[in-house]
Amino acid sequence: MKMMIVDDEVFVRIGIKTTLDWGNHGYEIVGEAEDGMEAVEMFYKFMPDIVLVDVLMPRMNGLEFIKKVKEQKSDCRFIILSCHNEFEYVREAMQLGVRDYIVKTTVKRDELHEIVDRVRDEILQERSSRNHHVDEDARDPVHRPILIKEYVNGLLDGLDDCDTEIARKFDEFQLDLKVPGLYSFIISVDNYAKMKKEYEPRHYELAMAGIANIAQEIFKRNTHGLAVRKNDRDVAGLVSLEFQELKFNTQERLLGIAKDIINAVKEFLQIEITVAISEEATCYSQIGAAYQKASKHIDRRFFTGFGSIIPYWEPQIESKEFKEALELCEKDLLEAVRQFDFEKAAMLLKDLKGMEVFKKGRDADHVKRIFLNLVLHIIKLTVDEPHEKEKLSVPSFNPSEILSAECFSEVLACTGQVLHAVTDVIDGRFNDQNKSILRRIKEYVRENTEAEITLHDAAQYVSLSPGYFSRLFKKLTGENFIDYVIRCRIDKAKCLIINGEKLWCIAEKLGYTEISSFSRVFKRIEGISPRQYRLKLLRDISDEVK
């Protein structure tokens, strides 16, 4: 029996999970959410049997949540988590069919167990009664599609029927689904949030019905199969391969069916879908477990991208290659951002989009946290500099843009947008006052050519961070600061050569410990050695005298 806990107080959720060994009592806590909006998506994903839900929560309260989802699973039961001053809400909840309520501040362990067990018994009794009606109506062509959908969804959700009973029901429903060789398909709409926003409810329902019909047609064309609407986002499929098909190219056969469904839905409905394929159910009672395992992997579309196929035989753990690539990517991006090298950061983001290794990820939340941290670092750059705070314009950013992203490319696009906006903000600081700073720096360098001047020293001189100063200097002069310092030293060296000073003495004055190092740098800048430069000067003077 699957349970969900919905409460905005983390300690309440922890308390419920730990107060009883739920697994040993036949319950599985499939998810927990801190508000109604998060709970809606989780409900559609796991289709729980029992939901313990708080009344007062941010964004969407418990009653709104119940109203939104209760039609999706008619035999789901809701238990209200209440406080003493919320009894008005509890009355309204009872009108919505809520079975019981628990006062969070006083509930005891045994009382909680008793309430949940009572609700479980009601669910089992109702399912047993419904099965009797199924027997009577299974051959009625009007009722049959509805009954098939309800029964198959129950199986996929873990309905505890034995192999003999399931085989009998399939026979009554005239479903040619045999074991071994039975596989589950999860056909899931991509970019779900955007699609729900753009489609009117009626049109969305028609689109989902269209997906189920296309899948059913392709199943029939290829083998024996059934497609039913599973929830607001997914269509479920059961595919039975013939015995001879199991011997040869099973994986290619399943991939071909999945690919046909993806292409047909895109062609006829202009909708992208991802398809997950479960492991084989060798007996009917394994159908639910196989489907549930596959449903946990559908979120890998975050890495594989929209319109992909996620089969059971692919590795289910993150590869070492992926982890190493992610660590290196995080390090390089943070370093580029800290150095204000936005061009390099943008290039790194572009390269990441096409890297095959990032299709092998598994933990989407971990990747989202890394890039959220990176974006916050980028935005922080606009407020760290003491210079011109009164003119600052910090780019707007909502963390949910990354946290709610459905695929890795969306995360990269969001990061790139913030990077571009911050680049514009920082570049906007390059005004007349910055040029005044540039004049001060140039004077500072010319007056200290005999000293060892570092980027850090120069940035400190004008009260800027090294990274910001480096970008500012490059923006205004077109060259790196260190290159400018070297050029100023060589200009000074040329003046000293003209004055007739010895080369070893000039090298020493400019901070070079060896004359060979000085000569090498001089030749790189001027194209000739210091000695050749002196000879050229003497020839020029001699020519003028003549």
C-alpha positions as CSV (number, residue, x, y, z in Angstrom):
1,M,0.0,0.0,0.0
2,K,1.6,3.3,-1.2
3,M,1.6,6.3,1.1
4,M,2.4,10.0,0.6
5,I,3.1,12.7,3.3
6,V,2.3,16.3,2.5
7,D,3.2,18.9,5.2
8,D,5.3,22.1,5.2
9,E,6.9,21.2,8.5
10,V,9.9,19.0,8.0
11,F,9.8,17.7,11.5
12,V,6.2,16.5,11.2
13,R,7.2,14.6,8.0
14,I,10.2,13.1,9.8
15,G,8.1,12.2,12.8
16,I,5.5,10.3,10.8
17,K,8.1,8.4,8.8
18,T,10.1,7.3,11.9
19,T,7.3,6.7,14.4
20,L,6.5,3.3,12.8
21,D,8.3,0.7,10.7
22,W,5.9,1.2,7.8
23,G,7.6,-1.3,5.6
24,N,7.1,-4.2,8.0
25,H,3.4,-3.3,8.2
26,G,2.9,-3.4,4.4
27,Y,3.2,0.3,3.6
28,E,5.7,2.1,1.3
29,I,6.2,5.8,1.7
30,V,6.7,6.7,-2.0
31,G,7.1,10.5,-1.5
32,E,6.8,13.5,0.7
33,A,6.1,17.1,-0.3
34,E,6.1,20.5,1.5
35,D,3.2,22.1,-0.2
36,G,0.2,21.3,-2.4
37,M,1.8,22.3,-5.7
38,E,4.8,20.0,-5.2
39,A,2.4,17.3,-4.0
40,V,0.2,17.4,-7.2
41,E,3.1,16.5,-9.4
42,M,4.3,13.8,-7.0
43,F,0.7,12.4,-6.8
44,Y,0.5,12.0,-10.6
45,K,3.9,10.3,-10.6
46,F,3.3,7.7,-7.8
47,M,-0.5,7.4,-7.7
48,P,-0.5,6.7,-3.9
49,D,-3.3,4.8,-2.1
50,I,-3.2,6.9,1.1
51,V,-2.2,10.5,1.5
52,L,-1.5,12.2,4.9
53,V,-2.0,15.9,4.1
54,D,-1.7,19.1,6.1
55,V,-4.4,21.7,5.7
56,L,-2.5,25.0,5.9
57,M,0.5,25.2,3.6
58,P,2.1,27.8,1.3
59,R,1.3,28.1,-2.5
60,M,-1.5,25.5,-2.4
61,N,-3.3,24.3,0.7
62,G,-4.3,20.8,1.5
63,L,-8.0,21.2,0.5
64,E,-7.1,22.7,-2.9
65,F,-4.7,19.8,-3.4
66,I,-7.4,17.2,-2.6
67,K,-9.8,18.8,-5.0
68,K,-7.3,18.8,-7.8
69,V,-6.2,15.2,-7.6
70,K,-9.0,13.1,-6.1
71,E,-10.6,12.4,-9.5
72,Q,-7.3,10.9,-10.8
73,K,-7.5,7.9,-8.4
74,S,-11.0,7.3,-7.1
75,D,-9.9,4.8,-4.5
76,C,-7.2,7.0,-3.0
77,R,-7.9,8.0,0.6
78,F,-6.9,11.3,2.3
79,I,-6.1,11.7,6.0
80,I,-6.0,15.3,7.2
81,L,-3.1,16.5,9.4
82,S,-4.7,19.2,11.5
83,C,-4.1,21.6,14.4
84,H,-6.7,22.5,17.1
85,N,-7.6,25.8,15.4
86,E,-8.3,24.3,12.0
87,F,-11.5,22.5,12.5
88,E,-13.4,24.6,10.0
89,Y,-11.1,23.4,7.4
90,V,-11.6,19.8,8.6
91,R,-15.3,20.1,8.1
92,E,-14.8,21.2,4.5
93,A,-12.4,18.3,4.1
94,M,-15.0,15.8,5.2
95,Q,-17.3,17.1,2.4
96,L,-14.5,16.2,0.0
97,G,-14.6,12.6,1.2
98,V,-11.6,12.8,3.6
99,R,-11.8,9.7,5.8
100,D,-10.2,10.9,9.0
101,Y,-8.1,13.6,10.6
102,I,-5.1,13.5,12.9
103,V,-4.3,16.3,15.4
104,K,-0.6,16.7,14.9
105,T,0.1,18.0,18.4
106,T,-1.4,15.1,20.3
107,V,-1.4,12.0,18.0
108,K,0.1,8.9,19.5
109,R,2.0,6.2,17.6
110,D,-0.8,3.5,18.1
111,E,-3.5,5.9,17.2
112,L,-1.7,6.8,13.9
113,H,-1.2,3.1,13.1
114,E,-4.9,2.4,13.8
115,I,-6.2,5.2,11.6
116,V,-4.0,4.3,8.7
117,D,-4.9,0.6,9.0
118,R,-8.6,1.4,9.1
119,V,-8.3,3.4,5.9
120,R,-6.3,0.6,4.2
121,D,-9.0,-1.9,5.1
122,E,-11.6,0.4,3.5
123,I,-9.6,0.6,0.3
124,L,-9.2,-3.2,0.1
125,Q,-12.9,-3.8,0.8
126,E,-13.9,-1.3,-1.9
127,R,-11.5,-2.9,-4.4
128,S,-12.9,-6.4,-3.6
129,S,-16.4,-5.1,-4.1
130,R,-15.5,-3.4,-7.4
131,N,-14.0,-6.6,-8.7
132,H,-17.4,-8.3,-8.3
133,H,-18.9,-5.6,-10.4
134,V,-16.1,-6.1,-13.0
135,D,-17.1,-9.7,-13.3
136,E,-20.7,-8.7,-14.2
137,D,-19.8,-5.9,-16.6
138,A,-16.6,-7.1,-18.2
139,R,-18.5,-8.3,-21.3
140,D,-20.5,-5.2,-21.7
141,P,-18.9,-3.2,-24.6
142,V,-20.0,0.1,-23.1
143,H,-18.4,-0.5,-19.7
144,R,-15.5,-2.7,-20.7
145,P,-13.0,0.1,-21.7
146,I,-13.6,1.9,-18.4
147,L,-13.2,-1.3,-16.4
148,I,-10.1,-2.3,-18.3
149,K,-8.5,1.1,-17.6
150,E,-9.4,0.9,-13.8
151,Y,-8.2,-2.7,-13.5
152,V,-4.9,-2.3,-15.4
153,N,-4.1,0.9,-13.5
154,G,-4.7,-1.0,-10.3
155,L,-2.3,-3.7,-11.4
156,L,0.4,-1.1,-12.3
157,D,-0.1,0.6,-8.9
158,G,0.5,-2.8,-7.2
159,L,-2.9,-4.4,-6.9
160,D,-2.2,-7.6,-5.0
161,D,-4.0,-10.2,-7.2
162,C,-2.5,-13.6,-7.8
163,D,-1.5,-14.9,-11.3
164,T,-4.6,-17.0,-11.7
165,E,-6.9,-14.1,-10.9
166,I,-5.1,-11.7,-13.2
167,A,-5.2,-14.3,-16.0
168,R,-9.0,-14.7,-15.5
169,K,-9.6,-11.0,-15.6
170,F,-7.5,-10.6,-18.8
171,D,-9.6,-13.4,-20.3
172,E,-12.9,-11.7,-19.3
173,F,-11.6,-8.5,-20.8
174,Q,-10.6,-10.3,-24.0
175,L,-7.0,-9.0,-23.6
176,D,-4.4,-11.1,-25.4
177,L,-1.6,-10.4,-23.0
178,K,0.5,-13.5,-22.2
179,V,3.5,-14.2,-20.0
180,P,6.4,-14.6,-20.1
181,G,7.4,-11.8,-22.5
182,L,5.2,-9.1,-21.0
183,Y,6.7,-5.6,-20.9
184,S,5.4,-2.2,-19.5
185,F,5.8,1.0,-21.4
186,I,5.6,4.5,-19.8
187,I,4.7,7.0,-22.5
188,S,5.3,10.4,-20.9
189,V,4.6,13.9,-22.2
190,D,7.8,16.1,-22.3
191,N,7.8,19.7,-21.3
192,Y,4.7,19.0,-19.2
193,A,4.5,22.4,-17.4
194,K,4.7,24.4,-20.7
195,M,2.1,22.1,-22.4
196,K,-0.4,22.4,-19.5
197,K,0.0,26.2,-19.7
198,E,-0.5,26.4,-23.4
199,Y,-3.3,23.9,-23.9
200,E,-6.9,24.5,-22.8
201,P,-8.0,21.7,-20.5
202,R,-10.4,20.2,-23.1
203,H,-7.6,20.3,-25.8
204,Y,-5.1,18.8,-23.4
205,E,-7.5,15.9,-22.7
206,L,-8.0,15.3,-26.4
207,A,-4.2,15.3,-26.9
208,M,-3.7,12.7,-24.2
209,A,-6.4,10.6,-25.7
210,G,-4.7,10.9,-29.0
211,I,-1.4,9.7,-27.5
212,A,-3.2,6.6,-26.1
213,N,-4.9,5.9,-29.4
214,I,-1.6,6.1,-31.4
215,A,0.2,3.9,-28.9
216,Q,-2.7,1.3,-29.1
217,E,-2.6,1.3,-32.9
218,I,1.2,0.8,-33.0
219,F,1.0,-2.0,-30.4
220,K,-1.7,-3.8,-32.5
221,R,0.4,-3.3,-35.7
222,N,3.5,-4.8,-34.1
223,T,2.3,-7.3,-31.5
224,H,-0.3,-7.8,-28.8
225,G,-0.7,-4.8,-26.5
226,L,-2.8,-2.4,-24.6
227,A,-2.5,1.4,-23.9
228,V,-4.5,3.2,-21.1
229,R,-4.4,6.7,-19.7
230,K,-2.3,6.4,-16.5
231,N,-2.4,9.9,-15.1
232,D,-2.4,13.6,-16.1
233,R,1.0,13.2,-17.8
234,D,1.5,9.5,-18.7
235,V,0.0,6.8,-20.9
236,A,0.8,3.2,-19.8
237,G,1.3,0.4,-22.2
238,L,1.4,-3.4,-21.8
239,V,3.2,-5.3,-24.6
240,S,3.2,-9.0,-25.0
241,L,5.9,-10.5,-27.3
242,E,5.4,-13.9,-28.9
243,F,7.6,-16.7,-27.8
244,Q,9.6,-16.8,-31.0
245,E,10.2,-13.0,-30.7
246,L,11.7,-13.5,-27.2
247,K,14.5,-15.7,-28.7
248,F,15.8,-13.1,-31.1
249,N,16.4,-9.3,-30.9
250,T,14.0,-8.6,-28.0
251,Q,15.6,-5.3,-27.3
252,E,15.6,-4.2,-30.9
253,R,11.9,-5.1,-31.1
254,L,11.0,-3.1,-28.1
255,L,13.1,-0.1,-29.2
256,G,11.4,-0.2,-32.6
257,I,8.0,0.0,-31.1
258,A,9.0,2.8,-28.8
259,K,10.5,4.8,-31.6
260,D,7.4,4.3,-33.8
261,I,5.2,5.7,-31.0
262,I,7.5,8.7,-30.5
263,N,7.7,9.5,-34.2
264,A,3.9,9.1,-34.7
265,V,3.0,11.3,-31.8
266,K,5.3,14.0,-33.0
267,E,4.1,13.8,-36.6
268,F,0.4,13.8,-35.9
269,L,0.1,15.7,-32.6
270,Q,3.3,17.8,-32.7
271,I,4.0,16.7,-29.1
272,E,7.3,15.3,-27.8
273,I,7.2,12.3,-25.6
274,T,9.7,10.1,-23.7
275,V,9.2,6.3,-23.5
276,A,10.5,4.1,-20.7
277,I,10.5,0.4,-21.1
278,S,10.3,-2.0,-18.1
279,E,12.1,-5.3,-17.5
280,E,10.2,-8.4,-18.5
281,A,7.3,-9.6,-16.3
282,T,7.7,-13.4,-16.5
283,C,4.4,-13.8,-14.5
284,Y,1.4,-11.6,-14.2
285,S,2.0,-10.7,-10.5
286,Q,5.3,-9.0,-11.6
287,I,3.5,-6.4,-13.7
288,G,3.2,-3.8,-11.0
289,A,6.8,-4.1,-9.7
290,A,8.2,-3.9,-13.3
291,Y,6.1,-0.8,-14.1
292,Q,7.0,0.9,-10.8
293,K,10.7,0.3,-11.4
294,A,10.5,1.8,-14.9
295,S,8.5,4.8,-13.6
296,K,11.4,5.7,-11.3
297,H,13.7,6.0,-14.3
298,I,11.4,8.2,-16.5
299,D,13.0,11.3,-14.9
300,R,16.2,10.4,-16.6
301,R,14.8,12.3,-19.5
302,F,16.5,15.3,-17.7
303,F,19.8,14.0,-19.1
304,T,18.7,12.0,-22.2
305,G,16.6,14.9,-23.5
306,F,13.1,15.1,-24.8
307,G,11.9,12.5,-27.3
308,S,14.2,9.8,-25.9
309,I,13.8,6.1,-25.1
310,I,14.9,4.9,-21.6
311,P,15.1,1.1,-21.6
312,Y,15.4,-1.2,-18.6
313,W,18.7,-2.7,-19.8
314,E,20.7,0.6,-19.6
315,P,22.8,1.1,-16.4
316,Q,20.7,2.6,-13.6
317,I,23.6,4.2,-11.7
318,E,25.8,7.2,-12.6
319,S,29.0,6.3,-14.4
320,K,32.4,7.3,-13.0
321,E,32.9,9.1,-16.3
322,F,29.9,11.3,-15.7
323,K,30.8,12.1,-12.1
324,E,34.4,13.1,-13.1
325,A,33.1,15.2,-16.0
326,L,30.6,17.0,-13.8
327,E,33.2,17.8,-11.1
328,L,35.6,19.2,-13.8
329,C,32.8,21.2,-15.4
330,E,31.8,22.7,-12.0
331,K,35.5,23.6,-11.3
332,D,36.2,25.2,-14.7
333,L,32.9,27.2,-14.8
334,L,33.4,28.6,-11.2
335,E,37.0,29.5,-12.0
336,A,36.0,31.3,-15.2
337,V,33.3,33.2,-13.4
338,R,35.6,34.2,-10.5
339,Q,38.1,35.5,-13.1
340,F,35.4,37.5,-14.9
341,D,36.2,35.4,-18.0
342,F,32.6,35.3,-19.2
343,E,33.6,34.5,-22.8
344,K,35.3,31.3,-21.5
345,A,32.3,30.5,-19.3
346,A,29.9,30.9,-22.2
347,M,32.0,28.7,-24.4
348,L,32.1,26.0,-21.6
349,L,28.3,26.1,-21.4
350,K,28.0,25.7,-25.2
351,D,30.4,22.7,-25.2
352,L,28.5,21.0,-22.4
353,K,25.3,20.9,-24.4
354,G,26.8,18.5,-26.9
355,M,28.8,16.2,-24.6
356,E,27.5,12.7,-24.8
357,V,28.8,11.9,-21.2
358,F,26.1,14.2,-19.8
359,K,23.4,11.9,-21.1
360,K,24.6,9.3,-18.6
361,G,23.6,11.2,-15.5
362,R,21.1,10.0,-13.0
363,D,20.7,12.5,-10.1
364,A,19.0,15.5,-11.7
365,D,18.6,17.3,-8.4
366,H,22.3,17.2,-7.7
367,V,23.1,18.7,-11.1
368,K,20.4,21.4,-10.6
369,R,22.0,22.4,-7.2
370,I,25.4,22.7,-8.8
371,F,24.2,25.0,-11.5
372,L,22.0,27.0,-9.1
373,N,25.1,27.6,-7.0
374,L,27.0,28.7,-10.2
375,V,24.2,31.1,-11.1
376,L,24.2,32.6,-7.6
377,H,28.0,33.1,-7.9
378,I,27.5,34.9,-11.2
379,I,24.9,37.2,-9.8
380,K,27.0,37.9,-6.8
381,L,29.6,39.4,-9.0
382,T,27.3,42.4,-9.7
383,V,27.1,43.3,-6.0
384,D,30.7,42.4,-4.8
385,E,32.4,45.4,-6.4
386,P,32.5,48.6,-4.3
387,H,32.6,50.7,-7.4
388,E,29.4,52.4,-8.5
389,K,27.0,50.5,-6.3
390,E,24.4,53.3,-6.7
391,K,24.1,52.5,-10.4
392,L,23.9,48.8,-10.0
393,S,21.2,46.8,-11.8
394,V,21.2,43.2,-10.6
395,P,19.7,40.7,-13.1
396,S,16.3,39.2,-12.0
397,F,16.4,35.5,-11.4
398,N,14.0,33.0,-9.8
399,P,15.7,29.8,-8.5
400,S,12.7,27.8,-9.6
401,E,13.7,28.4,-13.2
402,I,16.5,25.9,-12.6
403,L,14.9,23.7,-9.9
404,S,11.8,23.1,-12.1
405,A,13.8,22.5,-15.3
406,E,12.8,19.3,-17.0
407,C,16.0,18.7,-19.0
408,F,19.7,19.6,-18.8
409,S,19.5,21.9,-21.8
410,E,17.0,24.1,-20.0
411,V,19.4,24.4,-17.1
412,L,22.2,25.4,-19.4
413,A,20.0,27.9,-21.2
414,C,18.9,29.5,-18.0
415,T,22.6,29.7,-16.8
416,G,23.6,31.2,-20.1
417,Q,20.9,33.9,-19.9
418,V,22.0,34.9,-16.4
419,L,25.6,35.0,-17.6
420,H,24.7,37.2,-20.5
421,A,22.7,39.6,-18.3
422,V,25.5,39.9,-15.8
423,T,28.0,40.5,-18.6
424,D,25.8,43.4,-19.8
425,V,25.6,44.8,-16.2
426,I,29.3,44.7,-15.7
427,D,30.1,46.0,-19.2
428,G,27.8,48.9,-18.5
429,R,30.2,50.0,-15.8
430,F,32.9,50.9,-18.3
431,N,32.2,54.6,-18.4
432,D,34.2,57.9,-17.9
433,Q,34.9,57.1,-14.3
434,N,36.5,53.8,-15.3
435,K,38.7,55.6,-17.8
436,S,39.9,57.8,-15.0
437,I,40.9,54.6,-13.1
438,L,42.7,53.5,-16.2
439,R,44.7,56.7,-16.3
440,R,45.7,56.2,-12.6
441,I,46.8,52.6,-13.3
442,K,48.9,53.6,-16.3
443,E,50.7,56.3,-14.2
444,Y,51.2,53.7,-11.4
445,V,52.8,51.2,-13.8
446,R,55.0,53.8,-15.5
447,E,56.2,55.1,-12.1
448,N,57.0,51.6,-10.9
449,T,58.5,49.8,-13.9
450,E,61.5,48.9,-11.7
451,A,59.3,47.1,-9.2
452,E,57.5,43.7,-9.6
453,I,53.9,44.8,-10.3
454,T,51.2,42.0,-10.1
455,L,47.6,42.1,-11.1
456,H,46.6,41.9,-7.4
457,D,48.8,44.9,-6.6
458,A,47.2,47.0,-9.3
459,A,43.7,46.0,-8.4
460,Q,44.3,46.8,-4.8
461,Y,45.7,50.2,-5.8
462,V,42.3,51.2,-7.3
463,S,40.1,49.2,-4.8
464,L,38.8,46.6,-7.2
465,S,38.9,42.8,-7.1
466,P,41.6,41.2,-9.3
467,G,39.0,39.5,-11.6
468,Y,36.9,42.6,-12.2
469,F,40.0,44.8,-12.7
470,S,41.4,42.3,-15.2
471,R,38.2,42.4,-17.2
472,L,38.0,46.2,-17.0
473,F,41.5,46.7,-18.2
474,K,41.1,44.3,-21.1
475,K,37.8,46.0,-22.1
476,L,39.3,49.5,-22.2
477,T,42.8,48.7,-23.7
478,G,42.4,45.6,-25.7
479,E,45.3,43.9,-24.0
480,N,45.9,42.0,-20.8
481,F,47.3,43.9,-17.8
482,I,50.5,41.8,-17.5
483,D,51.2,42.3,-21.2
484,Y,50.8,46.0,-20.7
485,V,53.3,46.0,-17.8
486,I,55.8,44.1,-19.9
487,R,55.4,46.6,-22.7
488,C,55.9,49.5,-20.4
489,R,59.1,47.9,-19.0
490,I,60.5,47.4,-22.6
491,D,59.6,51.1,-23.4
492,K,61.6,52.1,-20.3
493,A,64.5,49.7,-21.4
494,K,64.6,51.5,-24.8
495,C,65.0,54.8,-23.1
496,L,67.8,53.5,-20.9
497,I,69.5,52.0,-24.0
498,I,69.4,55.4,-25.7
499,N,70.9,56.9,-22.6
500,G,73.9,54.5,-23.0
501,E,73.3,52.3,-19.9
502,K,74.8,48.9,-19.9
503,L,72.4,46.0,-20.8
504,W,73.1,44.1,-17.5
505,C,72.4,47.2,-15.6
506,I,69.1,47.9,-17.4
507,A,68.0,44.3,-16.8
508,E,68.7,44.6,-13.1
509,K,66.8,47.9,-12.9
510,L,63.7,46.4,-14.5
511,G,63.7,43.4,-12.1
512,Y,65.2,40.7,-14.3
513,T,67.6,38.4,-12.4
514,E,69.3,37.3,-15.6
515,I,70.1,39.3,-18.7
516,S,69.1,36.3,-20.9
517,S,65.5,36.6,-19.6
518,F,65.5,40.3,-20.3
519,S,66.9,39.8,-23.8
520,R,64.3,37.1,-24.6
521,V,61.3,39.3,-23.5
522,F,62.8,42.3,-25.4
523,K,63.1,40.4,-28.6
524,R,59.6,39.0,-28.3
525,I,58.2,42.6,-28.1
526,E,60.5,44.4,-30.5
527,G,61.5,41.6,-32.9
528,I,65.3,42.2,-32.3
529,S,67.6,41.7,-29.3
530,P,68.6,44.7,-27.0
531,R,72.2,44.5,-28.5
532,Q,70.8,44.7,-32.0
533,Y,68.5,47.5,-31.0
534,R,71.6,49.5,-29.7
535,L,73.5,48.8,-32.9
536,K,70.6,50.0,-35.0
537,L,70.4,53.2,-33.0
538,L,74.1,53.9,-33.5
539,R,73.8,53.3,-37.3
540,D,70.8,55.6,-37.4
541,I,72.8,58.3,-35.5
542,S,75.8,57.8,-37.8
543,D,73.6,58.2,-40.9
544,E,72.1,61.4,-39.6
545,V,75.6,62.9,-39.0
546,K,76.7,62.0,-42.5
